[in-house]
Amino acid sequence: MIAKAAGQIGSESWLKPEELAKLNSLELRALGVVEGFLQGLHRSPFVGYSVEFSSHRRYGPGDDLRHVNWKLFARSRKLYVKEFDAETNFNLYMFVDSSRSMQCKLGAALTKFEYAATLAAAMASLAIKQRDAVALGLMNDGISAFLEASAKPGRSDDCVQMLSQPVHSQVTSLAKALEGAAALARHRGIVAIFSDLVDKTDGIARGLQQLKHRGHEVVVFHLLDPWERRLPQEGRIRFVDLESPTEITTDVESIRIAYGKRVDAWCDELNDICLNLSIDRLELTTDMPPTQALVDYLVRRSSV
């Protein structure tokens, strides 16, 4: 099963964020994540989505032997491969938050946007390797840029180019962006959202609900800097709102407990929203190897 295959991947093959940060380009970072992911993993991360039997075709070199119809071979002495709808109709829609808050980098080597971009570029590469269609959009005050779904070999390069030259908006409306995503993701598929989800939760809930109503499988990669999730034990800290001029400087000890409770309550609310909509929410801090995020998602999907 997929979960078993995922369990075979050793963490020694995963590049840590501080190692990824040393690589000069997004393309190299994504390649590092993909290579770590594929080491020991010999099946598609997306196999299992809408796998309805469609037809047979003659076996060709490189075809997966698991899909050979051996009963038909016993009768005809010819090799035929089962084809499934998912192999021709699969679409991966990715929407990456490019708002100013995603530029946060406190306790990690990569900003939240760099982490999201690395993860999205790696997923695009994996999907293209199995000839599935990939679409990519940038979210801020709506959808600021969008690549239509395509399975062409150069699509992963297109994604890298878009993610390498983002326009970071100071204004954010995730509700508007998610509504735009639902309008653009016209064919049923998997929709992956990469965001810190810093916006009003009721608007986020409405946007995610629209995506689910269109029949998509939705996964939310909720990205946080480690210091956003858990403040350090002591010292002074300056909070800067990247989407407004507001700044606050205070002693960590005076707010650490209350801050932790507020963040926990916010994450719990977002988790409840996703659970009620049957959406996977993966909470990630940017000090985690991005490969781990892919494996976590893979294991989640294997249990569906």
GUGUKOL-991398 format. One line per 5 residues: number of its first residue (from 0); their letters; for each residue x, y, z of N, C-alpha, C. Coordinates in steps of 0.001 Angstrom, whole numbers, plus 500000, padded with zeros to 6 digits. Atoms other than C-alpha are relative to their C-alpha. Layout:
<rs>
NUM) a) X,Y,Z,X,Y,Z,X,Y,Z; ...
</rs>
This chain:
<rs>
0) miaka) 500842,498804,500000,500000,500000,500000,500882,501253,500000; 499252,498759,500077,501011,503648,499694,500678,500303,501329; 499433,499680,498693,501528,504081,503434,501250,499184,500260; 498841,500853,499808,503935,501149,503491,501172,500509,499192; 498932,499476,500840,505905,502585,500602,500576,501272,500594
5) agqig) 499529,498762,499403,506070,505956,502319,500879,499720,501199; 499239,500328,498815,507374,504316,505451,501394,499518,499686; 498687,500485,500373,510347,502978,503513,500977,501132,499744; 499117,498883,500296,511729,506453,502902,500749,500386,501261; 499219,499647,498831,514574,507174,505276,500205,501499,500099
10) seswl) 499851,498562,499823,514851,510653,506768,501397,500473,499651; 498648,499585,500383,518567,510606,505930,500048,500526,498574; 500031,499540,501389,517543,511270,502300,499317,501359,499868; 500732,498740,500058,515649,514451,503224,500944,501171,500237; 499222,498786,499788,517368,517799,502761,499272,500888,501007
15) kpeel) 500578,499107,499007,516781,520039,505776,499883,501405,499401; 500186,498655,500555,515555,523606,505164,501284,500820,499940; 498762,499223,500029,518935,525080,506100,500931,499538,498883; 499206,500488,501129,520570,522848,503477,499392,500451,498672; 500676,499517,501209,517936,523754,500869,500286,501474,499759
20) aklns) 499781,498561,500136,518550,527443,501583,501342,500318,499355; 498679,499781,500591,522157,527047,500418,499976,499849,498479; 500103,500179,501447,520986,526047,496938,499545,501307,499365; 500171,498666,500575,520944,529006,494590,498663,500228,499316; 501226,499800,500769,517685,528376,492770,498875,499122,500534
25) lelra) 501177,500781,499629,514168,527175,493405,500011,498649,499301; 499967,501248,500756,514665,524549,490695,500868,498953,500704; 499110,500929,499300,517584,522990,492621,499382,499552,501327; 500643,500377,498738,515657,523089,495917,498911,498966,499756; 501075,500939,500323,512675,521353,494326,500572,498645,499611
30) lgvve) 499373,501249,500413,514973,518758,492752,500488,499222,501212; 499538,500668,498789,516475,518017,496149,498868,499332,500756; 501163,500576,499328,513032,517438,497635,499485,498780,499239; 500506,501106,500816,511927,515226,494728,500901,498781,500124; 499087,501134,499914,515047,513070,494856,499901,499316,501350
35) gflqg) 500159,500597,498687,514659,512569,498577,498701,499233,500131; 501311,500640,499944,511006,511706,498130,499987,498680,499236; 500050,501181,500854,511572,509200,495338,500955,498898,500443; 499063,501022,499556,514428,507415,497078,499251,498947,500831; 500705,501076,499309,512897,504088,498085,498513,499977,499739
40) lhrsp) 501430,499952,500284,509471,505068,496749,499805,499731,498521; 500068,500421,501397,508544,503280,493530,498578,499976,499462; 501326,499866,500589,504938,504237,492965,499578,501450,500074; 500435,498615,500096,503124,507422,492110,499384,500477,501304; 500638,499484,498792,502139,509662,495037,498519,500263,499819
45) fvgys) 501396,499675,500242,498782,510255,493373,499178,498808,499518; 500776,501182,500372,497797,506697,492420,498931,499769,501066; 501074,500240,499042,494469,505895,494006,498909,501037,499899; 501020,498977,500154,492580,509022,492994,499093,499646,498829; 500982,500298,501037,489435,508074,491058,500490,498922,499040
50) vefss) 499439,501040,500860,490988,504835,489805,498897,499038,499548; 501049,500832,500554,488044,503461,487841,500507,499361,498714; 499525,500709,501182,488824,500791,485245,499322,500564,498756; 500529,499410,501222,488435,502166,481741,500101,499044,498814; 499821,500843,501178,489923,499860,479087,501339,499281,500089
55) hrryg) 498712,500679,500100,492850,497672,478020,500793,500576,498824; 499129,499712,501145,495814,498414,475798,501175,499026,500063; 498875,500920,500056,498796,496357,474660,501129,500478,500915; 498880,499697,499124,501695,496189,477090,501162,500581,499195; 498827,499413,500628,504679,498364,476234,501133,500111,501000
60) pgddl) 498847,499876,499104,508205,498686,477645,499828,501168,500971; 500130,498963,498987,508136,500626,480903,498660,500017,500705; 501300,500061,499338,504500,499842,481745,500123,499280,501344; 499987,500589,498661,503826,498958,485382,499407,498594,499946; 500466,501386,500049,503528,495163,485702,498808,499755,500929
65) rhvnw) 501156,500177,499109,500998,495621,488497,498679,500185,499259; 501230,499724,500749,498499,496787,485874,499760,499000,498864; 500199,501034,501018,498917,493751,483597,498811,499124,500387; 501130,500900,499770,495729,491692,483259,500490,498575,499747; 499406,501323,500137,497183,488257,483945,498972,498944,499598
70) klfar) 501042,500944,500425,493850,486469,483474,499826,500049,498486; 500097,499853,501443,493621,487867,479961,501231,499408,499313; 498773,500582,500539,497233,486832,479364,499894,498478,499943; 500120,501452,499962,496411,483259,480391,499136,499482,498854; 500883,500425,501079,493671,483123,477733,500584,500290,498623
75) srkly) 499565,499570,501329,495351,485008,474898,501497,499882,499770; 498536,500036,500058,499062,484656,475696,500561,501330,499483; 499542,498661,500352,499323,488396,475009,499853,500902,501225; 500004,499114,498838,500111,491101,477539,499177,501258,499718; 500809,498793,500062,497495,493796,478061,500052,500700,501356
80) vkefd) 499937,499190,498783,497590,496625,480578,498642,500652,500235; 501243,499324,499639,494545,497911,482431,500242,501505,500049; 499941,498550,499922,493934,501624,481971,498911,500492,500938; 500938,499430,499041,492228,503726,484593,499739,501451,499653; 500371,498621,500301,490413,507017,484284,500975,500986,500615
85) aetnf) 499123,499061,499309,492777,508614,486791,501273,500261,499216; 498755,499825,500715,495699,508099,484431,499887,501038,498891; 500162,499031,501080,494205,510391,481810,499262,501262,500446; 500840,498887,499606,491908,512718,483783,500448,500711,501274; 499561,499439,498738,493989,513692,486775,500524,501425,499824
90) nlymf) 499532,498621,499992,494525,517391,487481,500450,500381,501401; 499497,499471,498738,496653,518899,490237,500005,501520,499903; 500060,498543,499938,495729,522505,490995,500714,500460,501269; 499262,499490,498847,498152,524338,493271,499840,501511,500082; 500164,498567,499782,497514,527766,494771,500884,500406,501176
95) vdssr) 498988,499604,499023,500354,529464,496638,499754,501444,500442; 500194,498682,499406,499845,532433,498974,501273,500836,499790; 498851,499122,500233,502138,535284,497855,499846,501343,500706; 500182,498763,499251,501006,537886,500383,501258,500326,500804; 498796,499551,499300,503551,539877,502393,500285,499172,501250
100) smqck) 499770,500776,498768,503025,537781,505536,500776,498719,499721; 499261,501210,500355,504513,534815,503659,501504,500253,499899; 498569,499668,500018,507861,536664,503674,500645,499872,501379; 499494,500136,498633,508236,535986,507398,501098,498929,500063; 498919,500962,499759,511539,534315,508363,500678,500386,501309
105) lgaal) 499441,499706,498682,512430,534265,512052,500877,498853,500481; 499267,501131,499438,513405,530836,513327,500322,498929,498996; 499761,501010,501035,513978,529082,509994,500894,500581,498912; 499082,499576,501056,516293,529186,506984,499277,500521,498770; 500785,499590,501157,513515,529715,504425,498813,500829,500463
110) tkfey) 501264,499320,499732,510658,532202,504334,498860,499011,499756; 501152,500871,500238,507187,530705,504328,499718,499873,498509; 500232,500081,501439,506870,531584,500642,501039,499106,499338; 498963,500853,500583,510213,529967,499767,499718,498531,500297; 500341,501370,499626,509123,526851,501642,498824,499502,499159
115) aatla) 501179,500372,500795,505729,526815,499894,500374,499793,498540; 499594,500097,501393,507340,527405,496508,500791,498723,499744; 499222,501232,500129,509797,524546,497059,499087,498787,499989; 500928,501121,499902,506986,522188,498048,499127,499911,498750; 500860,499991,501186,504758,523257,495133,500781,499576,498758
120) aamas) 499189,500366,501159,507572,522963,492575,500316,498505,500009; 499727,501434,499895,508407,519484,493877,498769,499186,499625; 501227,500720,500334,504770,518372,493633,499705,500085,498510; 500199,499858,501443,504560,519751,490093,500897,499028,499247; 499064,500907,500656,507637,517771,489104,499544,498551,500115
125) laikq) 500470,501372,499795,506240,514562,490612,498791,499694,499129; 501205,500222,500802,502891,514990,488847,500338,499905,498515; 499620,500016,501416,504496,515752,485469,500730,498709,499653; 499295,501258,500251,506704,512670,485815,499030,498876,499652; 500983,501041,500312,503528,510574,485687,498963,500498,498988
130) rdava) 500801,499469,501114,502031,512695,482861,498617,500473,500433; 501240,499384,499552,499328,514337,484941,500059,501506,499753; 500081,498567,500286,498152,517895,484355,500199,500807,501276; 499683,499135,498859,499412,520649,486656,499586,501429,499679; 500343,498583,500088,497984,524127,487212,500557,500697,501230
135) lglmn) 499413,499250,498887,499440,526859,489421,499446,501410,500022; 500462,498634,499821,498045,530084,490809,500666,500650,501196; 499482,499229,498873,499404,532825,493098,498854,500778,500634; 501102,499384,499266,497049,534122,495779,500495,501207,500787; 499832,498876,499071,496940,537528,497470,498636,500668,500133
140) dgisa) 501334,499406,500032,494036,539913,496922,499252,499450,498788; 500528,500717,501147,492481,537341,494593,501090,499114,499424; 498987,500784,500712,494439,535291,492035,500761,500949,499087; 499224,498995,500740,497260,537469,490688,500653,499423,498752; 499399,500650,501171,498706,534929,488216,499525,498558,499974
145) fleas) 500517,501362,500092,497582,531566,486885,500519,499326,498747; 499627,500877,501106,498925,528773,484680,498921,498935,499860; 501031,501001,500235,496202,526620,483140,500573,498585,500127; 499570,501389,499838,496349,522857,483741,500583,499468,498694; 499333,500566,501166,498779,521154,481374,500904,498868,500454
150) akpgr) 499113,501125,499707,500689,517884,481276,501248,500025,499123; 498831,499923,500875,503344,519094,478853,501282,499882,500829; 498765,500221,499236,506922,518198,479886,500586,501267,500621; 499426,498759,499480,507875,521835,480401,499163,500699,501041; 500877,499322,499051,505028,522613,482788,500681,500231,501357
155) sddcv) 499321,499803,498707,507174,522088,485913,500974,501169,499915; 499112,498847,500186,509680,524609,484473,499198,501305,500029; 500869,498822,499957,506813,527062,483962,499654,500361,501445; 500342,499775,498595,505846,526624,487620,501176,500613,500749; 498805,499464,499348,509413,527246,488773,500198,501466,499632
160) qmlsq) 499831,498612,500440,509582,530421,486693,499013,500922,500685; 500994,499158,499338,506329,531780,488137,500319,500168,501485; 499731,499953,498571,507314,530919,491707,501297,500734,500319; 498727,499306,499787,510761,532449,491265,499874,501511,499851; 500170,498571,500237,509373,535849,490282,498607,500455,500451
165) pvhsq) 501338,499629,499532,506310,536449,492478,499890,501500,500261; 500291,498636,499573,504687,539808,493144,499294,499892,501341; 500553,500135,498654,504112,540026,496889,499096,501188,500311; 500984,498950,499766,500952,541969,497597,499910,500327,501486; 500156,499596,498607,500516,543989,500786,498568,499773,500473
170) vtsla) 501403,500221,499653,496772,543368,500667,499667,498522,499815; 500341,501417,500067,495410,539915,501388,498501,499807,500175; 501368,500450,499816,491970,538438,500896,499943,498543,499584; 500019,501418,500329,492128,534671,501125,498616,499548,499566; 501361,500359,500413,488348,534479,500827,499826,500253,498506
175) kaleg) 500100,499651,501418,488494,536264,497472,500895,499101,499152; 499062,500847,500750,491523,534213,496401,499466,498585,499850; 500519,501362,500063,489894,530882,497248,498773,499918,499095; 501129,499952,500933,486733,531893,495419,500506,500022,498559; 499398,499981,501326,488909,532694,492414,500581,498654,499623
180) aaala) 499442,501334,500247,490636,529331,492768,498902,499029,499589; 501116,500889,500330,487279,527554,492710,499506,500243,498575; 500450,499676,501360,486357,529371,489499,500995,499503,498954; 498971,500392,500969,489666,528482,487813,500206,498489,499935; 499830,501464,499972,489802,524817,488886,498730,499359,499451
185) rhrgi) 501268,500354,500647,487150,523817,486371,499757,498490,499925; 500155,501445,500125,487812,520068,486180,500367,499331,501323; 499812,500662,498719,487621,517726,489133,501437,499494,500165; 498630,500432,499762,491006,517021,490693,500387,500229,501450; 499474,499685,498679,493221,517641,493703,500392,501472,500013
190) vaifs) 499644,498598,499820,493525,521225,494910,500870,500111,501244; 499059,499825,498888,496556,521992,497083,500159,501487,500278; 499886,498608,499567,496566,525255,499046,501233,500125,500887; 498798,499745,499201,499871,526587,500429,499886,501410,500572; 500265,498686,499422,499289,529430,502885,500240,499981,501506
195) dlvdk) 499961,499881,498540,499830,530728,506406,498605,500240,500572; 501415,499836,499628,496033,531303,506472,499771,501189,500938; 500167,498797,499193,496452,534734,508039,498921,500864,499369; 501151,499244,500473,492997,536139,507361,498809,499574,500857; 501185,500338,499221,489477,535974,508758,499569,498566,499687
200) tdgia) 500285,501418,500190,488519,532333,509297,498663,499745,499318; 501291,500247,500655,484911,532728,508147,500123,500121,498485; 499769,499876,501443,486099,533914,504729,500755,498809,499444; 499265,501197,500420,488564,531023,504504,499040,498817,499892; 500961,501107,500009,485751,528600,505358,499114,500057,498756
205) rglqq) 500862,499865,501183,483542,530001,502569,500758,499611,498733; 499226,500318,501186,486311,529730,500013,500282,498517,499861; 499746,501441,500039,487209,526158,500930,498729,499228,499675; 501280,500667,500266,483535,525215,500839,499677,500024,498506; 500246,499928,501448,483285,526412,497230,500828,498969,499248
210) lkhrg) 499145,501005,500645,486218,524184,496259,499426,498597,500199; 500577,501321,499742,484586,521169,497912,498725,499792,499208; 501256,500121,500745,481255,521888,496224,500237,499665,498532; 499659,500328,501387,483016,521536,492866,500543,498581,499864; 499616,501406,500054,483949,517963,493767,501487,499734,500123
215) hevvv) 498553,500179,499897,487665,518531,494392,500384,499305,501309; 499321,500414,498782,489837,516715,496867,500921,501156,500370; 499261,498802,499592,491354,519589,498848,500955,499663,501132; 499028,500123,498920,494513,519621,500955,500580,501378,500263; 499468,498706,499588,495694,522647,502905,501332,499788,500703
220) fhlld) 498696,499990,499347,499389,522990,503688,500097,501311,500775; 500018,498812,499145,499239,525397,506623,501421,500254,500502; 498580,499753,499775,502697,526962,506849,500219,501095,501036; 499669,499045,498947,504093,528707,509904,501491,499993,500253; 498640,499954,499502,507495,529921,510963,500001,499398,501409
225) pwerr) 499998,500610,498662,508561,527988,514110,499769,500995,501123; 500206,499016,498949,508614,531215,516139,498587,500564,499985; 501411,499621,500015,505097,532050,514985,499186,498992,500791; 500762,501057,499320,503899,528716,516332,500303,499948,501484; 499588,500052,498596,505889,528755,519575,501086,501039,500218
230) lpqeg) 499017,498961,499721,507673,531829,520901,501197,499417,500755; 498851,500458,499215,511202,531413,522309,499747,500172,501495; 500223,500019,498561,511563,530943,526043,500165,501371,500643; 499729,498723,499352,512930,534388,526821,500562,500996,498985; 499447,498941,500837,514185,537702,525458,498944,501002,499578
235) rirfv) 500920,499015,500553,512626,540700,523757,499741,499682,498537; 500373,500316,501375,510793,540336,520483,499196,501151,499424; 500727,498932,500702,509493,542808,517925,499074,499368,498983; 501002,500501,500933,506271,541892,516145,499777,501055,498924; 500194,499097,501132,506009,543446,512683,498906,499422,499111
240) dlesp) 501056,500412,500917,502796,543220,510675,500470,500330,498584; 499467,499790,501346,504094,542723,507130,498973,500572,499039; 501045,499487,500892,500768,543857,505709,499410,501310,500499; 500381,498673,499509,500482,547105,507697,501224,500593,500701; 498835,499379,499342,502840,549602,509429,500127,499642,501492
245) teitt) 500041,500254,498568,502062,548153,512884,501217,499218,500489; 498899,500693,499343,504988,547157,515150,499778,500035,501505; 500095,500085,498543,505013,546005,518792,501241,499289,500518; 498848,500619,499358,508074,545268,520943,499650,499678,501443; 500369,500411,498643,507666,543322,524175,500929,498898,500490
250) dvesi) 499263,501118,499416,509261,540800,526548,499239,498712,499737; 500639,501272,500313,508549,537226,525489,499341,499401,501237; 500525,500645,498791,508058,536082,529093,498621,500513,500390; 501271,499408,499574,505108,538446,529575,498817,499554,499146; 501106,500341,500894,503074,537117,526651,500027,498555,499525
255) riayg) 499784,501301,500628,504378,533632,525866,498827,499051,500217; 501091,500934,499704,501614,531639,527592,498713,500425,499303; 501230,499504,500628,498760,533842,526395,500087,499890,498476; 499799,500111,501443,500216,533944,522879,499793,498564,499539; 500137,501415,500364,500468,530150,522784,498556,499547,499992
260) krvda) 501409,500386,499929,496841,529775,523831,499214,500569,498820; 500712,499382,501130,495653,532209,521151,500321,499270,498698; 499616,500697,501226,497622,530456,518423,499391,498604,499967; 500622,501328,499926,496400,527036,519604,498518,500073,499642; 501437,499863,500270,492785,528249,519526,499755,500290,498526
265) wcdel) 500129,499682,501432,493249,529702,516028,500221,498755,499146; 499726,501223,500766,494787,526465,514711,498884,498978,500185; 501113,500926,499745,492024,524429,516363,498777,500390,499186; 501147,499534,500790,489389,526591,514667,500175,499655,498527; 499726,500342,501395,491034,526132,511271,499892,498497,499774
270) ndicl) 500085,501454,500121,491316,522406,511889,498552,499537,499984; 501419,500360,499959,487613,522183,512763,499320,500333,498675; 500563,499615,501303,486720,524050,509561,500321,498939,498963; 499570,500986,500999,488731,521585,507493,499358,498635,500261; 500622,501287,499679,487388,518532,509325,498535,499977,499572
275) nlsid) 501415,499935,500372,483799,519669,508783,499789,499930,498500; 500097,500030,501458,484496,519970,505056,500705,498787,499397; 499243,501187,500459,486441,516667,504847,501222,500417,499180; 498778,499482,500622,489603,518581,503947,501184,499645,500885; 498767,500255,499263,493108,517507,504950,500710,501319,500258
280) rlelt) 499179,498843,499639,494984,520232,506830,501294,499488,500611; 498689,500384,499493,498700,519654,507295,500686,501243,500537; 499324,498866,499383,500234,522082,509767,501508,499751,499957; 498561,500162,500185,503909,522591,508918,500721,501247,500481; 499108,498890,499710,506633,524746,510372,501184,499907,499048
285) tdmpp) 499028,499945,501079,509347,525856,508014,501390,499501,500392; 498758,500689,499646,512101,524083,509957,499895,498501,499746; 500194,501406,500344,510641,520724,508848,500485,499734,498578; 499649,500320,501387,512101,518973,505772,498753,499957,499128; 501182,500037,500871,509657,519607,502891,499620,498589,499577
290) tqalv) 500309,501387,500349,509954,515916,501991,499057,499386,501011; 500872,500539,498963,508315,515107,505311,498557,500399,499764; 501355,499540,500303,505316,517204,504278,499367,499147,498909; 500531,500836,501077,504928,515174,501066,499648,498609,500519; 500270,501322,499455,505171,511902,502968,498767,500030,500898
295) dylvr) 501176,499884,499127,502633,513094,505575,498722,500015,499165; 501174,499935,500869,500209,513936,502782,499726,498667,499352; 500131,501301,500640,500852,510635,501047,499346,498989,500946; 500568,500926,499019,500071,508675,504207,498538,500319,500268; 501398,499601,499810,496902,510723,504727,499130,499454,498870
300) rssv) 500795,500412,501159,495696,509929,501201,499827,498483,499967; 500074,501462,500065,496442,506197,501588,498911,499462,500912; 501009,500499,499067,493929,505964,504420,498598,500394,499581; 501330,499567,500472,491066,507562,502427,499263,498840,499355
</rs>
